[in-house]
């Protein structure tokens, strides 16, 4: 695996590979890698000759400075995992490489998706996501981009970003299913911050989503959501939302006439976790 720290060195390498007819797959991450990230690498390896993973903890997408301060860093283990998956290239830039002094901060007109659910609870978060993905795509010039369904709303935002930046003909967005622990908890870098008791509790988020999925069609949406919220609150979670929404734009759903998803965000201790399940 080749490690690049400089954006222009990586861009040059990619150009060379592309001129040799090689397809480039790109997996952006913030590190503290787990099997969820590795499933994205695997998907990219299957469809591209060159797989590039980036590890960059993007400060502009953190609305909560404490979250940024405590974001886990396990770079040596990350490199070992990437090598074991035969990842071809790791991009490990400094903030200056991603946002040089002359970097022009853009505003991305994302519309309603930026104001609901994660957008509501994490103001500015999706502007930061767009800023970093836009810049990374500029550097990496990949034809295939791999993202996780775990961050469902982020997938919609990135799709919009690709359209807003006129990349629809150049970049294909590939959404990879969520990888879970044995007890159902969605893998996440933030899980590393859970203590033993919180880790045990954390699986309840998945269990409540699974219960909504099981009872879907027999119980009213409002009842399903409020029961799940109550159950989590009884276990000490602070619940930001449990919402049943349309997969196409995450607007709230009243019936099952379209493809739906149930999404949740809840905090245990100081650790905020998100998850979702497709319903019908
Ligand atoms: P992050 O490092 O958290 O920014 O995540 C990098 C990428 O990995 C994003 O596209 C995430 O959606 C994806 N990802 C994170 N957790 C999982 C998971 N459990 N299963 C599948 N993909 C994931």
Boltz pocket constraint, residues with backbone or C-beta under 6 A from the ligand:
constraints:
  - pocket:
      binder: B
      contacts: [[A, 28], [A, 29], [A, 30], [A, 31], [A, 35], [A, 36], [A, 37], [A, 39], [A, 40], [A, 146], [A, 147], [A, 148], [A, 149], [A, 150], [A, 151], [A, 176], [A, 177], [A, 178], [A, 179], [A, 180], [A, 186], [A, 187], [A, 188], [A, 189]]
      max_distance: 6.0
